[in-house]
């Protein structure tokens, strides 16, 4: 880099900190280069001279820290002492501010200390002695403590961040030797402060001292056997933050910001103490510490156990501590159940009761309380740990012990899943509503854990709550939230109950059909509709309850809850299709009426078509055309009108996609050839979908012509046809010629992913059918040739622009060669081009083409020995395949993707082992290939590893990953 002019540098710094993001981006690159240059050791001091702007001084301090962190090797040993003195001088210079600059200088000193621990072994002692004993003139006591704590706090973090030749484990061990001194210093300071009144400066330094303890415990570790003193001090500090404000008769009972921050920092530090990696090795000490937590903090949670409490932040942190302590020491907790030790048993009871209280916090999450969500994970953990116990006697004892707990929890969860009512919803933001939605899903999952413990008894509990709720509705008929929550609870456990349940689910079904929905909030109807859908398996075996279920779902279709109604109806028609036969026609009429009303959202109309298809499949053949005419004709009429008007407006595009989606969904579900066991009598052989397609195929062609430039329209049209093929399979044969004409017509204008996929589907299904084989061979050739035309017309540097098409092309070919390798055995298909463009795809930056081209080549090689033309193609291109694969692994492909190339090496090794040896040696003997960062010995080792690994794919992937790291010069980063 050219010599840096200091005035230009200052200007650039000011521009960087005071300009727009676009200017910042340009300046950032130049400043970063300046920081990394050797000249930065000089100009960093110049930028921190008195009289400079704060931004310039801060950049100087940041530069000094950056150099100390990354470029320590540039400092000669004889300059170490001078550098130390200069850093200390600057710290004293900025002791009165700005703190932004002072903070960065303190961190710089921390980095210096970590580098110098071997040379300056008393560094930490010297820092403590200098600043704690106020050896710095003209700097007040609190500021000297501030500096000391900043330096001490940053040491563990710098130990992990600095670039150094010393092994990180060695460095950590060296820093860890000083942990007792740092803990002793901070303990003494905090202990002394407990006897004083606290002002803002005192709060600041105490918070810093506690953070210092937390940072050392988290990053370095400090055995919990030595943590009882600091635990007691931190608990006292927490209590001193809380109780004075709560007990002040003239106050509002709210903790100040300083008190909140200090208490939160104490609780987070206690959390770091109790979850240390090796703390499970000291169960007696863990017991003592957890008991200390409970003794000191339970009074706070008791006072704050109310809706909209004043000090929610401290309660959240206390419950976080309790839950984390239990999760880390779960075995200790389980011993609390099985033990005869009353103290351990008492600890278990208190701790679980606190977490139960946390779950049961008054108010609705997250607006009126924010604690209960953190307890959900515990309820999974507890039952999981119990059922994982090896000793059966102890497992059964624990299981019996926790049953009443989970019974109580079930009732709590019903209450906690209540939604906000009309009176409180106004103060909820969209973020609050989304948080509540996720929270309800967590509750639903927790109901499942309750079922694992309680089994069928959970239905009895929910039924009792349902009875209580219905009784309450007699006095408060508009109080819908508890009833909705109760129904939601039944829905959450639905998957566990089949036909044999004959007591509580029938009661639920009766309640669902009798609720006066018109008098209550529409959300109640929405949940009822979802619940009907979730009990479809039960309804299949109890068909007498299907009519009221249908009545409820039809009601939902004509409400604002049509999304839930269409989902429920789709589930019912899918699971209970045969049982729906008696109700098919009236239900179809209801569906048609809902569609015609125009009140439903597009997505609901599309979903409803699935049910319509399933219901139509049940009708006598003579009745189906009438319903097709009533329900499907409007779709094609609108599509025809759009095509005739040649309207390409955004609105026309939206309507085209919508109508095609409706048709697509119908095609996926309308099939009169039901399974043999489910055969319905008197059905015609001609499939209704074929009748529709024979009439409407010209419209599909017009759509393809009109919207050839709109990929999403083409994709929707192809999806509709694909659904018809997959649904009807061999029954689709009469329309195959028309389908091929449709595909080729699009190919002649545009080769794109949707047409490739539908071609593949047709080939895979019909190629083995002798009557269709010739047509499928032609389609296969068209499929390949039109793709080649697209590739040939694409500039060399623009293949990323067609990455989605390349990805789909090779994904389809991989499926074809895997299932029908004979389909590629055709002289009209140029294998050399297939391989050439696959190699091209492998070198693209996009993951999709890399993945599918590698998969195709691997399967092509594996199948090639069975076909002469393919064998010759591999022999001709084998060396180039390996050269490209090694190049991709060494320097081209994103490093996360290189393991995929193992398939190519293994397939060649399996089918062409002798050739692999010659090809690979020829490729690797080129100097500086794939990069100049791997020497001949490393290349020879790599060749040997690849040749040796014929079976162990995972080991070969590791060899490829290791080679990629070496070839890219990343060895230091991944040591």
Residue, then its C-alpha position, 0 to 999 in steps of 0.5 A: x500500500x502507498x504511504x498513507x497521508x494522515x490528513x487524508x486518513x482523518x478525512x476518510x474516518x470522518x466520512x465513514x462515521x458521518x456519511x450514508x451507507x453507500x459512501x461508508x461501503x467505499x470508505x470502509x474498504x480503503x480504511x480496512x486496508x489501511x488498518x492492516x498495513x504495517x504503517x498502522x502501528x504509527x498512525x494509530x498513535x497519531x490519530x489518538x492525539x489530543x485535539x482530534x475529533x472523537x471519531x478519529x481518536x476512536x478509529x485510532x484506538x480500534x486500529x491499535x486493538x486490531x493490530x494487537x489482535x491480528x498482527x502481533x508478529x510484526x512487533x519486535x521483542x525489544x519493542x514490547x516494553x515501549x508498546x506497553x508504556x504507550x498503551x498505559x499512557x494513552x489509557x491515562x490520557x483518556x481516563x476522563x473520556x471519551x469512554x468510547x475510546x477508553x474502552x477500546x484502549x482497555x481492550x487493547x491492553x487486554x490483548x497485549x496482556x494475553x500475548x505477553x503472559x509468558x514474558x510478563x507473568x505478573x501482568x494481571x497482578x500488576x493491573x489489579x495492583x495499579x488500578x485498585x490501589x489508585x496508583x494513577x494520579x489525577x484519576x478518581x477512584x471509581x474511574x480507576x476501578x472502571x479501567x481495571x474491570x474493563x481490562x480484566x473482563x476483556x482478557x478471556x474474550x481476547x484470549x479466544x480472539x487473538x491470532x497467535x502461534x501459541x496453542x489455544x488450549x495452552x493459552x487458556x490454561x495459562x489464563x486460567x491460572x489467574x482466575x482465582x485472583x480475578x475472582x477474589x478481586x471482584x468478590x472483595x470489591x462486590x462484598x465491600x459495596x454491599x455495605x454502601x449506598x449505591x449511586x450511578x457510578x457505583x451501579x456502573x462499576x458493580x455491573x462491570x464487576x459482575x460481568x467480569x465474573x460471568x465472562x471468566x466463568x463462561x470463557x475460562x471456567x471456575x469450578x463450582x466447588x469454589x463458587x459458593x462465596x461469589x454465589x452468595x454475594x451475587x444473590x445478596x446484590x440481586x436482593x438489594x436491587x429488588x427489595x428497597x424499591x418494592x418496600x418503599x411506601x412512597x415508590x411505585x414498586x418498579x426497579x430502576x434501570x440501573x437496578x434492573x441491569x445489575x440484577x439481570x447481570x447477577x442472575x446471568x452470571x449465576x446461570x453461567x456458574x451453574x451450567x459449567x461443562x464439568x459441574x455435573x461432577x459435583x452434585x453435592x455442590x450443585x445441590x447447595x447452590x440450587x438450594x441457595x437460589x431457591x432460598x434467596x429468590x423464591x420470595x421475589x417470584x412469589x411477590x411478582x406472581x401476578x398479571x402485569x407485574x411491575x418487575x417482569x424482567x427480574x422474574x424472567x431471569x430468575x425463572x431462566x436460572x431455575x429452568x437452566x439449573x434443572x436442565x443441567x442437573x436433571x439426574x440430580x432432580x430425578x434422584x429427588x424423586x427416588x431418594x430417601x433423603x428428605x433434603x434432596x426430595x424437598x429440593x426437587x419439590x420446591x424446584x418443580x413447584x417454581x417451574x409449575x408456577x412459572x408455567x401458570x403465571x397469571x396473564x396471557x403471554x406475551x402481553x400480560x406476562x413473558x415467563x411461562x414460555x421458558x418452562x415448556x422445554x422442562x416438561x419435555x425434559x422431565x418425562x423424557x428423562x423418566x422414560x429413559x431410566x434403565x432401572x424399571x422399578x425406579x422408572x415406574x416409581x418416577x412415572x407414578x410420581x409425575x402423573x399428578x404433576x402432569x395432570x395439574x399441568x394439563x389444566x394449567x395449559x388449557x388456561x394458558x392457551x386462552x386467546x385475548x378477548x375482544x376487550x384486550x386484543x386492541x393493545x396487541x401488535x402483530x408481533x405479539x400475535x405471532x409470538x402467541x401463535x408460536x407459544x400456542x404451538x409449544x403448548x400443543x406440543x406440551x399436551x403431547x408430553x402430557x399424553x405420554x405420561x397420562x395416556x387416556x386419562x388426559x381426555x378425562x381431564x379435558x372433558x372435566x374442564x369442558x364440562x366446567x366451561x360449558x357450565x360457566x357459559x350459562x352465566x357468561x354466554x359470551x365468554x368464549x375464550x376458555x371454551x376455544x382453549x379447551x377445544x384446542x386442547x382436544x385438538x392437540x392430542x387427537x392423533x393419539x386416539x382411534x376408534x376405540x375411544x367411545x366416551x369423551x370424543x363423542x361428547x366433544x363431537x356433540x358439543x362442537x355441533x351444539x355450540x351457538x357459533x353465531x353468538x360468539x367470536x368467529x375464532x371459536x368456529x375456526x378452532x372447532x373446524x380444525x378440531x373436526x379435521x384432526x379427528x378424521x381417523x376417529x370419524x372414519x371408524x365412527x361414521x354416525x358423527x360424520x353428518x354433524x361434522x359436515x354440517x359444521x364444515x359447510x357452515x365454516x365455508x360460508x364464514x370468515x373461517x373458510x380457510x379452516x373449513x377447507x382444511x378440515x373438509x380436505x382432511x375429511x374427504x381424504x381420510x373418510x372418502x368412502x364414508x362420505x358417499x351418502x353425502x357427496x351430492x349435497x356436499x358438492x352443491x354446498x361447495x359449488x354454492x360457496x365457490x359461486x358466492x365469491x366470498x372465499x379467498x383464492x387459496x381457499x377456493x384452490x384447496x376446496x377443489x381437492x375435496x370437490x375432486x374426492x367427492x366427484x369420484x364417488x358419484x355415479x358416472x352419469x352425474x359427474x359431467x353435470x358437476x364438471x360443467x357447473x364447477x370446472x367450466x367457469x375456470x376454463x371459460x375465464x382462461x379461454x377469455x383471457x387467451x382470446x383477449x391476449x391480455x398479458x396484464x398483471x391482473x390477467x396473470x394472477x387470474x390465470x395462475x389462480x384458475x390453473x391452480x384450481x384445475x391442478x388441484x382437481x386433477x390431483x384428486x378426481x379419480x374414479x378408479x379407486x383401490x380394489x378394496x374400495x371399489x365403487x360399482x357402476x363406474x364408467x371406464x373413462x376417467x372424468x379428468x380425461x374428458x376434461x382434458x380432451x376438451x381443454x387441451x387447446x386452452x393449455x396450448x394457448x396459455x403456453x403460447x400467451x405466457x411463454x415468458x412467464x415461468x410461474x404461469x408455465x409452471x402452474x399449467x405443467x403442474x396441472x398436467x403433471x397432477x393428472x398424469x401422476x393421479x391417473x397413471x396408465x389411465x392417462x394413456x389416451x391423452x399422451x400424444x396431446x401432452x407430447x405435442x403440448x410439451x414440444x410446442x413449449x420446447x420450440x419456443x422456450x426450454x424451461x424447468x416446468x416442461x423438463x419435469x413434466x417430460x420426465x414424469x411422462x417418460x418414467x411412467x410410460x416408457x415401459x409400456x410397449x404401446x407408448x415406448x416409441x412416443x416416449x423415445x421421441x419425447x426423450x430425444x426432444x427433451x435432450x436436444x432442446x436443452x442442448x439448444x438452450x445451453x449452446x445459445x447461452x454465453x459462456x459466462x451467463x450459465x448462472x442465468x439458467x441455473x434453475x433449468x440446468x438443475x432441473x435438466x440434470x435432476x430429471x436425467x438422474x431420475x431417468x437413468x436411475x429408473x430407466x437407463x435404457x431410455x438414454x441408450x439412443x444414438x440420437x443423444x450425444x453423450x459427449x454433450x451430456x457430459x460436457x454440460x454436466x461438467x460445466x454445471x459442476x463449476x457454477x457457484x449455485x448449489x442446485x446445478x452442482x448437486x444434480x450434475x454430480x448425481x447425474x454423472x455418478x449414475x451415468x458412470x454406474x450404468x455405463x458398463x451395460x451400454x456400449x455407447x455410454x462406456x465409450x463416452x466415459x472412456x473418452x471423457x473420464x480424465x476430463x471428468x476427474x480433472x474438473x472434479x479435482x479442480x472443483x474440490x480444490x478451488x472452484x466449488x463453495x467449500x460446503x459443497x465439496x463432499x458431494x464430489x465423493x459420488x463421482x470418484x466412487x462411481x469411477x472407482x467402482x466401474x473403471x478402477x484401472x482407468x481411475x489410477x491412470x487418469x488421476x495420476x495424469x491429472x495430478x502431475x500438472x504443476x500447480x494443479x489444482x492450486x500452488x498451495x498443495x505440494x507433490x507429496x500432498x497430491x500423491x497422498x490424495x491420489x492414494x486416498x481416492x484410489x483406496x476408498x472404494x466403499x467408505x463414502x464418509x471417509x472419502x468425503x473427509x479426504x476431499x474436505x481436507x484436500x479442499x482446505x489445503x488447496x485453498x490455504x485454510x489450514x490455519x483456520x481449521x486446525 
